[in-house]
Amino acid sequence: MKNISTFLILMVFLILSESTQKLKAENDLIRSIGIGSILCVTYSPDGNRIAVSGRANTINIYDLASNSILRSISGFTSPANTIVYSPDGSMIASGGNDSSITLFDANTGDIIRKFTSQKGFITSIAFSKDGSKIVSSCWDMYIKLWDVKTGHVIRTFTKHPFPVSTVAISPDGSKIVSGSWDGIIRMWDASTGSEIRTFSGHKSWISNLSFCPDGSLLASGSGDSTIIFWNANTGDSLRTLIGNTSEVFSIAFNPGGTQLASGNINSMIMWNVKDGEVIRIYSRNNTGIKSLAFSPDGSKIVGGCLDSTIIVWNSFNSEIIKEFNSNPSSFFTIAFSSNDKKIASGGYDRIINIWDVQSGVLLSRIVNKSYISSLAFSPNDSIIVSTGWELNLWNANTGSLIRKMGNFDPNEDSYRPLAFSPDGNIIATFGYKKIQIFNVNTGSLIQAINEPSKIFHLTLSPDVLVLASITLPGTVKLWNISSGALIDTFLLPTYLTHPFAISPDGSKEAQVTYYDYQILLYDFKSYSMIHSFCCHTDNINNIIFSHDGTMIASGGHDGTIKIWRVLPFYSVEDNLINNDKSESINISPNPASDYIEISYSPSIKRGPGGVSQNVEIYNAMGMKVEHPPTPSFQEGELRVDVSGLAPGVYFVRMGGKTGRFVVVR
């Protein structure tokens, strides 16, 4: 077919760019959506909002009446381990792994000031009752008392020989207590900084401290799974509570001081303060009640879980009032709108979420009947198509179901690619070991093409006559849409792993690393690495380019979508290798396993010890690998043992020339 050559030029995975852009690095991360697993929750003083921090360096403020996110505050350089509202509710303070405390406006999210004199993870912070001071604990073994208005340190408390894990201030503001990794609790005079007394009794580190509302009782939680009640005035141990099945993640007194709630890996336990007996247990196996807080009126308890779930209980009977996920999707799949202003996400929670790319705000939600494996916007952004156990068309503006167009075997591998035709009238997907092509307007099946291999990418030609499919590690097949006949098969000059993405102009390819959760960007023609984007904190499920090629979005198992800026970067090859490529070296086999053979031009000169001394191997990050080759067998050919190299992409430099090879196992 005559139009195939034009199609090859236009389609991203059939192009080999004739010129490689020189790229220059800039700040990569544009936005992170989602907060990851929860670290801390806190109620606003009026009881209408909660603030939630997670591992994704984001704090969300929720309206409890609607469960909606009022504000998402990002831009932190590390997760906020601890957050707390000021007594008047106007400010929120957060402490993180970057050694700083950030004070920001609770209504606007604007940063008011930063406190930066500590040197280690900030583990805990607390406001004084009048809101004029903040006390903080840190891994640097110091406790600091800060002036909120100026950000200056009022006083430093220094007697802990180990990192300080938690801190609390008495209701009247006169005393500060701190707990350390050595299991010792110390009480300080807030006005003088002198140590008043120590509390000893735990057999492991102190995880939490909390004063009862009248200040007479101190509760401490520990890594030894116990909670101890102390007389705050004498330091005497009054009672030990046994019943937590793991370290005590969190403790909180109710406003009346009659009950204490504790969270551990398997449950939330409500205790009677007077006699230390268990009132009730709410079980939640292996999800971890990481943080707890009572509402100001004491009628509710909010808990933040490590699985990103937020639970609100009735404090009188522990019945769940509401439960929702702070990451509304597991981000198994993501898709940019055609204008790149929105991004859709979906996963095993059966919900399609539509986000604003610029602000990260959740715009709307569509509830599906099964999990979401793939998503795509129509070219005019009026329709969203989803696959899972079924193929559905949705109105992108109203969220209403337009039509159901097909079913899939629920026992099949879950990932199913989607592709719209440029005019939006045709859609192609893969399932039941078949490529299925549908008419969007009628829902009728146009063509079904048998294909036993798992397909990871589909694209329709502009004239809607040819369909291209990609299977791993890089086989392209061209199909006649009308007849279903195979037109051609060829291999890409690259080694693909799932997930992958190819830029709209065909010049770049993105893949992920499974050991450190990065995204690697390659020049598609030379397969030299251009840049790396760091990083998620768990496996990356999906990556996509924006339609204009200036952004990459990645959806992670860590409960976040990250949007990365793709601007000119210098490639590793350009930094390492001589730009004169008039003569090159050839490598086989490629991909390789135990060895490679290098064929080189006779014009490459031997070193004093033979040609082997001229061979250098670099990894994809441009770092030299100390891996000397074995002696050459004959002129123009050299064998190199690569059995000790980890799987990945490598470069060989020899005599100013370069070659690339991939190691697989």
C-alpha positions in Angstrom: 0.0 0.0 0.0 1.3 3.4 -1.1 0.3 5.2 2.1 2.3 3.0 4.4 5.4 5.0 3.9 3.6 8.2 5.0 2.1 6.3 7.9 5.6 5.1 9.0 6.8 8.7 9.1 3.8 9.9 11.1 3.5 7.1 13.7 5.6 7.4 16.7 6.9 3.9 16.9 7.8 3.6 13.2 10.0 6.7 12.9 13.7 6.8 13.3 14.5 10.5 13.9 17.3 11.7 11.6 18.5 14.3 14.1 19.0 14.0 17.8 18.1 17.0 19.9 20.7 18.4 22.3 19.0 18.5 25.7 19.6 20.7 28.7 18.4 19.6 32.2 16.0 21.7 34.3 13.7 21.0 37.2 11.9 17.9 36.2 8.9 17.4 38.4 5.9 19.7 37.5 3.3 18.2 39.8 2.6 15.2 42.0 -1.0 14.0 42.4 -2.0 11.8 45.3 -0.4 11.7 48.8 0.8 8.0 49.0 0.6 6.1 52.2 -0.6 8.2 55.2 1.8 9.4 57.8 -0.3 11.8 59.9 -3.9 13.1 60.3 -5.1 16.1 62.3 -8.4 17.7 62.9 -9.0 21.4 62.5 -10.2 23.1 65.7 -13.7 23.6 64.3 -14.0 19.9 63.5 -15.0 20.5 59.9 -11.7 19.7 58.2 -8.8 17.3 58.5 -5.3 17.7 57.2 -3.6 14.5 55.9 0.1 14.1 55.1 1.6 11.2 53.1 4.8 9.8 51.7 4.4 11.6 48.4 5.5 15.0 49.8 1.9 16.3 49.8 -0.6 17.5 52.4 -4.3 17.3 51.5 -7.0 19.3 53.4 -10.4 17.6 53.3 -13.9 18.8 53.9 -15.4 16.1 56.1 -19.0 16.7 55.0 -18.2 15.9 51.4 -14.9 14.0 51.6 -13.7 16.4 48.9 -10.2 17.8 48.8 -10.3 21.6 49.5 -6.6 22.1 49.0 -3.6 20.0 48.0 -0.3 21.4 49.2 2.7 20.1 47.4 6.3 21.3 46.7 7.8 19.8 49.8 11.2 18.3 49.4 10.4 15.4 51.7 7.3 13.7 53.3 5.7 15.5 56.2 6.1 13.0 59.1 4.0 15.2 61.4 1.4 17.9 61.0 -0.7 19.9 63.4 -3.2 22.8 63.3 -2.6 25.9 65.3 -5.2 26.4 68.1 -7.1 29.0 66.2 -7.1 26.9 63.0 -5.4 29.6 60.8 -2.1 27.8 60.3 -0.8 24.3 59.9 2.8 23.3 60.8 4.5 20.3 59.3 7.9 18.7 59.9 9.7 16.5 57.5 12.8 14.5 56.6 14.5 17.6 55.2 15.2 18.9 58.7 12.8 21.8 58.4 9.4 22.8 59.9 7.1 24.6 57.4 4.3 26.9 58.6 1.6 27.7 56.1 -1.7 29.3 55.9 -4.5 26.7 56.4 -6.9 28.5 54.0 -4.6 29.4 51.1 -1.8 26.9 51.5 0.8 29.7 51.2 4.0 29.3 53.1 4.3 31.7 56.0 7.8 30.8 57.1 10.3 27.9 57.5 12.2 26.9 60.7 15.5 25.4 59.7 18.1 25.1 62.5 17.8 21.3 63.1 19.9 18.6 61.4 17.9 15.5 60.9 14.4 14.1 60.5 11.7 16.2 62.3 9.8 13.4 64.1 7.1 15.4 66.0 5.8 18.9 66.5 3.2 20.6 68.8 1.8 24.0 69.3 1.5 25.7 72.7 -2.1 26.3 73.8 -1.9 30.0 72.9 -0.4 29.3 69.5 2.7 31.5 70.1 5.2 28.7 70.2 6.1 25.4 68.5 8.1 22.6 70.1 9.8 20.0 67.8 11.8 16.8 68.2 14.5 15.6 65.8 16.9 12.8 65.0 19.7 15.2 65.8 18.9 14.4 69.6 17.7 18.0 70.2 14.3 19.4 71.2 13.7 23.0 70.1 11.2 25.6 71.2 10.4 28.1 68.5 8.8 31.6 68.3 6.0 31.3 65.8 6.0 35.0 64.8 9.7 35.3 64.2 10.8 31.7 63.4 13.6 32.1 65.9 14.7 29.4 68.4 13.7 30.3 71.9 15.4 27.4 73.6 17.2 24.1 72.9 16.9 21.1 75.1 19.9 18.8 74.9 20.3 15.7 77.1 19.0 12.8 75.0 21.9 10.5 73.9 19.8 9.0 71.1 17.4 10.4 68.4 14.3 12.0 69.8 11.2 10.3 68.3 8.3 12.3 69.8 7.5 15.4 71.8 4.4 16.9 73.6 3.7 20.1 75.5 1.5 20.3 78.6 -1.9 22.0 78.3 -0.7 24.9 80.4 2.5 25.2 78.3 4.8 24.9 81.4 6.3 21.5 80.6 7.6 19.7 77.6 8.0 15.9 77.4 10.2 14.1 74.9 10.7 10.4 74.1 13.8 8.8 72.6 15.0 5.6 70.9 16.5 4.5 74.2 13.0 4.1 75.7 13.5 7.0 78.1 11.0 9.9 78.5 12.3 13.3 79.8 10.3 16.2 81.2 11.6 19.7 80.8 10.7 23.1 82.3 9.6 25.1 79.2 10.7 28.4 80.6 14.2 27.5 81.8 15.1 24.5 79.7 16.1 22.5 82.8 15.3 18.8 83.1 12.6 18.1 85.7 12.5 14.3 85.7 12.8 11.1 83.6 10.3 8.3 83.1 11.6 4.8 82.7 9.6 1.6 82.1 9.4 0.9 78.4 11.6 -1.8 76.8 11.8 -0.2 73.3 11.7 3.2 71.6 9.0 5.8 72.5 6.7 6.2 69.6 4.0 8.6 71.0 3.4 10.9 73.9 0.1 12.6 74.9 -1.1 14.6 77.9 -4.7 14.2 79.0 -6.6 17.5 78.8 -6.1 18.5 82.4 -2.4 17.8 82.3 -2.3 15.4 85.2 -1.8 12.2 83.2 0.8 11.4 80.6 0.4 8.5 78.2 3.3 7.0 76.3 3.2 4.4 73.4 6.2 2.3 72.5 7.8 -0.1 70.1 7.4 -2.7 72.8 3.6 -2.8 72.0 2.6 -1.3 75.4 1.1 2.0 76.6 2.0 3.3 80.0 0.0 5.9 82.0 2.2 8.1 84.2 1.5 10.6 86.9 2.7 13.8 85.1 3.5 15.5 88.5 5.5 12.7 90.2 6.7 10.6 87.3 5.2 7.4 88.8 4.0 4.7 86.6 0.2 4.2 87.1 -0.8 1.5 84.7 0.5 -0.5 81.7 -1.9 -1.3 78.9 -1.3 -4.5 77.0 -3.2 -5.5 73.9 -1.6 -3.9 70.9 -0.3 -6.5 68.4 2.6 -4.4 67.2 4.4 -1.3 68.0 2.0 1.5 69.0 1.7 3.8 65.9 -0.5 6.4 67.5 -2.3 7.4 70.7 -4.9 10.2 71.4 -7.0 11.2 74.4 -10.6 12.3 73.9 -11.4 15.9 75.0 -12.9 14.7 78.2 -9.8 12.7 79.2 -11.9 9.6 79.9 -10.8 7.5 76.9 -7.6 6.8 75.0 -7.5 5.5 71.4 -4.4 3.7 70.1 -3.5 2.4 66.6 -1.3 -0.5 65.6 -0.7 -2.6 62.5 -3.9 -4.6 62.9 -6.4 -2.5 64.9 -7.7 0.6 66.6 -8.3 0.0 70.3 -10.4 2.2 72.6 -9.3 2.1 76.3 -11.0 3.3 79.5 -8.5 5.7 81.1 -9.8 5.1 84.6 -9.2 1.3 84.8 -7.1 0.6 81.7 -9.6 -1.9 80.3 -10.4 -2.3 76.6 -13.7 -0.8 75.7 -13.8 -2.0 72.1 -11.5 -3.0 69.3 -11.8 -2.2 65.6 -9.8 -4.7 63.6 -8.1 -3.8 60.3 -5.5 -6.5 59.6 -2.2 -5.4 58.2 -3.3 -1.9 57.1 -1.7 0.0 60.0 -3.6 2.7 61.8 -0.7 5.2 61.5 -2.3 8.3 63.0 -5.3 9.0 65.2 -7.1 12.2 66.2 -10.4 13.0 68.1 -12.7 15.7 66.8 -12.9 18.7 69.1 -16.3 17.7 70.5 -15.1 14.1 71.1 -17.8 12.5 69.0 -15.6 11.2 66.3 -12.1 9.7 65.7 -10.3 10.0 62.4 -7.6 7.5 61.5 -5.1 7.5 58.7 -3.9 4.1 57.5 -0.8 3.0 55.7 -3.0 1.7 52.8 -4.0 5.4 52.2 -7.5 4.9 53.7 -9.0 7.6 55.9 -11.6 6.3 58.4 -14.0 8.3 60.6 -15.4 6.4 63.5 -18.2 7.2 66.0 -16.2 7.4 69.2 -19.1 6.1 71.3 -19.6 2.8 69.5 -16.7 2.6 67.0 -19.0 2.3 64.1 -17.6 3.6 60.9 -19.2 6.9 59.9 -17.3 7.2 56.6 -14.3 5.6 54.9 -12.6 6.9 51.8 -9.2 6.6 50.1 -6.9 9.6 50.2 -5.6 8.3 46.8 -8.9 8.0 44.9 -7.2 5.6 42.4 -4.5 3.0 42.4 -3.2 4.7 39.3 -2.9 1.5 37.3 -3.5 3.4 34.1 -3.4 7.1 33.1 -4.2 9.1 30.0 -3.7 12.7 28.9 -6.6 14.6 27.3 -5.9 15.7 23.8 -5.3 19.3 24.9 -3.0 18.0 27.7 -5.0 20.0 30.3 -6.5 17.0 32.1 -5.3 13.6 33.0 -7.6 10.6 33.7 -6.5 7.8 36.1 -8.0 4.4 36.9 -7.3 1.2 38.7 -8.6 -1.6 40.8 -10.9 0.7 42.8 -13.2 0.8 39.7 -13.2 4.6 39.6 -12.1 6.9 36.8 -10.7 10.2 38.2 -10.3 13.3 36.1 -7.5 15.7 37.3 -6.5 19.2 36.4 -2.8 18.9 35.2 -1.9 22.5 36.2 -3.3 22.5 39.8 -3.6 18.8 40.6 -7.2 19.2 41.7 -9.6 16.4 41.3 -12.3 17.6 38.8 -14.7 14.7 38.6 -15.1 11.0 39.2 -16.8 8.2 37.1 -17.8 5.0 38.9 -17.3 1.8 36.7 -18.6 -1.7 37.5 -15.2 -3.4 37.2 -11.5 -2.5 37.5 -10.0 0.0 35.0 -7.1 -1.4 33.0 -6.8 1.3 30.2 -8.1 4.7 29.5 -8.1 7.1 26.5 -9.6 10.4 25.6 -11.2 10.9 22.2 -9.4 13.5 19.9 -12.0 16.2 20.8 -11.9 15.3 24.6 -15.7 14.7 24.6 -15.5 10.9 25.3 -13.4 8.8 27.6 -13.1 5.1 26.8 -12.2 2.5 29.5 -11.4 -1.1 29.4 -11.5 -3.7 32.2 -13.8 -6.6 32.0 -15.8 -4.5 29.5 -15.2 -1.7 27.0 -17.2 1.4 27.9 -17.7 4.8 26.4 -18.3 7.7 28.9 -19.3 11.3 28.4 -16.2 13.1 29.6 -18.2 16.2 30.8 -21.1 14.5 32.6 -19.6 11.1 33.5 -22.7 9.3 32.1 -22.3 6.0 30.2 -22.8 6.4 26.5 -22.6 2.8 25.6 -21.0 -0.6 26.4 -19.2 -2.0 23.4 -17.7 -5.3 24.5 -16.7 -7.8 27.2 -13.3 -9.3 28.1 -12.3 -12.4 29.9 -11.7 -11.5 33.6 -9.0 -14.2 33.8 -6.9 -12.6 31.1 -3.8 -10.5 31.8 -5.2 -7.1 32.8 -3.4 -4.6 30.6 -5.3 -3.8 27.4 -4.1 -1.0 25.1 -6.5 1.5 23.5 -6.2 3.7 20.4 -8.6 6.2 18.8 -8.5 7.0 15.1 -7.6 10.7 14.5 -11.2 11.5 13.6 -12.5 9.8 16.8 -14.9 7.5 14.9 -12.9 4.3 15.3 -11.3 2.7 18.4 -9.1 -0.4 18.7 -8.2 -2.5 21.7 -6.9 -5.9 22.5 -8.4 -8.8 24.4 -9.4 -12.5 24.1 -6.2 -12.9 22.0 -7.8 -10.7 19.5 -7.4 -7.1 18.2 -10.9 -5.7 18.2 -11.9 -2.6 16.2 -15.2 -0.8 16.9 -17.3 2.0 15.4 -17.5 4.6 18.2 -20.8 6.0 16.9 -22.7 2.7 16.7 -20.8 0.5 19.0 -20.6 -2.2 16.3 -17.6 -4.5 15.9 -15.8 -3.6 12.6 -13.0 -6.2 12.7 -11.6 -8.9 14.9 -8.0 -10.0 14.2 -6.5 -13.1 15.8 -3.2 -12.3 17.6 -1.9 -14.9 20.1 1.0 -12.6 21.3 0.3 -10.0 24.1 0.0 -6.6 22.5 1.2 -3.5 24.5 0.6 -0.7 22.0 -1.8 0.1 19.2 -2.0 3.0 16.7 -4.4 3.7 13.8 -3.1 5.4 10.7 -4.5 8.8 9.8 -6.5 7.3 6.9 -7.8 4.6 9.2 -6.6 1.9 6.7 -3.7 0.4 8.7 -3.3 -0.6 12.3 0.1 -1.0 13.9 0.7 -3.2 17.0 3.7 -3.7 19.2 4.6 -6.8 21.2 7.6 -7.0 23.5 10.5 -6.7 23.2 9.8 -4.6 20.1 8.0 -6.4 17.3 5.8 -4.2 15.1 3.0 -5.7 13.0 1.0 -3.8 10.4 -2.6 -4.9 9.8 -5.1 -4.1 7.0 -8.1 -2.9 9.0 -10.6 -3.8 6.3 -9.5 -7.4 5.7 -7.6 -8.1 9.0 -4.7 -9.4 6.9 -1.1 -9.0 8.1 0.8 -6.5 5.9 4.3 -6.5 7.4 6.3 -7.4 10.4 9.6 -5.8 11.6 11.7 -5.2 14.7 12.2 -1.8 16.3 15.9 -0.8 16.9 15.3 -0.9 20.6 14.6 -3.3 23.5 11.2 -2.5 25.1 10.0 -3.5 28.5 6.5 -2.8 30.0 5.6 -0.1 30.8 7.1 2.0 28.0 6.1 5.1 26.1 7.2 6.7 22.8 7.1 10.4 22.2 4.6 11.8 19.6 7.4 12.8 17.3 9.1 9.4 17.6 12.4 10.8 18.8 12.3 9.6 22.4 11.4 6.5 24.4 10.7 6.3 28.1 11.1 3.1 30.2 11.1 2.4 33.9 13.5 0.8 36.4 12.2 -1.7 38.8 14.9 -1.5 41.4 14.8 2.3 42.2 11.5 3.4 40.5 13.0 5.9 38.1 12.0 6.7 34.5 14.7 6.6 31.9 14.5 8.7 28.8 16.3 7.5 25.6 17.1 8.8 22.2 15.0 6.4 20.0 17.5 6.2 17.2 20.7 5.6 19.1 19.1 4.3 22.3 21.5 6.4 24.2 20.2 7.6 27.5 19.1 11.2 27.6 17.9 11.7 31.1 16.4 10.1 34.2 13.4 11.2 36.3 13.5 10.4 40.0 11.4 9.0 41.3 8.4 7.1 42.7 8.7 5.2 46.0 7.2 2.0 44.6 6.6 0.2 41.3 5.6 2.4 38.3 2.4 1.0 36.6 2.1 3.2 33.6 3.9 6.0 31.7 2.7 8.3 28.9 3.8 11.3 26.9 1.6 14.3 26.6 0.4 15.0 23.1 2.7 17.9 22.6 5.7 15.8 23.9 6.6 18.3 26.6 5.5 16.2 29.6 5.6 12.6 30.9 3.1 11.3 33.4 3.7 8.3 35.5 1.3 6.4 37.7 2.8 4.5 40.6 1.9 1.8 43.1 2.9 4.4 45.7 -0.5 6.1 45.2 0.8 9.1 43.1 0.7 10.4 39.6 3.8 12.4 38.8 4.0 14.8 35.9 7.5 15.4 34.6 8.8 18.2 32.4 10.5 17.0 29.1 12.9 19.7 28.0 16.2 19.6 26.2 18.7 17.4 28.1 22.2 16.4 27.1 22.5 12.7 26.4 24.9 10.4 28.1 26.3 9.5 24.7 27.0 13.1 23.8 28.8 13.6 27.1 30.8 10.4 26.9 31.4 9.7 23.2 33.2 11.5 20.4 30.6 13.1 18.1 32.5 11.9 15.0 30.4 8.8 14.1 31.8 8.4 10.6 33.3 5.1 11.8 31.6 2.9 14.4 31.8 -0.4 16.2 29.3 -3.2 15.8 28.2 -5.4 18.6 26.7 -8.9 18.6 24.7 -10.6 19.9 22.5 -7.8 21.0 20.7 -8.3 23.4 23.5 -10.2 25.1 23.7 -12.5 28.0 27.2 -13.9 28.7 29.4 -12.2 26.1 29.5 -9.7 23.3 31.7 -9.6 20.2 32.9 -6.2 19.0 33.7 -5.6 15.3 35.7 -2.5 14.9 37.4 -0.6 12.1 41.1 -1.4 11.4 41.7 2.4 11.7 41.2 2.1 15.4 44.7 2.0 16.8 46.0 -0.5 19.3 47.2 0.6 22.7 50.6 -0.5 24.1 49.0 -3.7 25.5 46.7 -4.4 22.6 43.3 -3.1 21.5 41.7 -4.4 24.7 43.2 -1.5 26.7 41.2 0.9 24.5 37.8 -0.6 25.5 35.6 1.2 28.1 32.1 0.2 29.2 29.6 2.6 30.7 26.2 2.0 32.2 23.1 3.9 31.3 23.8 6.7 33.8 27.2 7.3 32.2 29.3 5.8 35.0 32.3 3.7 33.9 32.1 0.0 34.6 35.3 -1.7 35.7 35.0 -4.8 33.5 38.1 -5.5 31.4 37.5 -7.6 28.2 39.3 -10.8 27.3 42.0 -10.7 24.6 40.8 -10.4 21.0 40.7 -13.5 18.8 41.6 -11.9 15.5 42.1 -8.5 13.9 38.9 -6.5 13.8 37.0 -8.6 16.4 37.1 -8.7 20.2 35.1 -10.8 22.6 34.1 -9.3 26.0 32.7 -11.3 28.9 29.6 -9.5 30.2 28.3 -12.3 32.4 28.9 -10.2 35.5 26.9 -7.2 34.4 23.4 -6.7 35.7 20.6 -6.5 33.1 20.4 -3.1 31.5 21.7 -0.8 28.8 25.4 -0.2 28.4 27.7 1.7 26.1 31.1 0.6 24.7 33.7 3.2 23.8 36.7 2.2 21.8 39.1 4.4 19.9 36.7 7.4 20.1 33.9 5.3 18.6 30.8 4.0 20.4 28.3 1.2 20.4 25.3 0.2 22.5 24.2 -3.1 23.8 21.6 -4.5 26.1 22.2 -7.3 28.7 19.3 -9.6 29.5 19.0 -12.7 31.7 
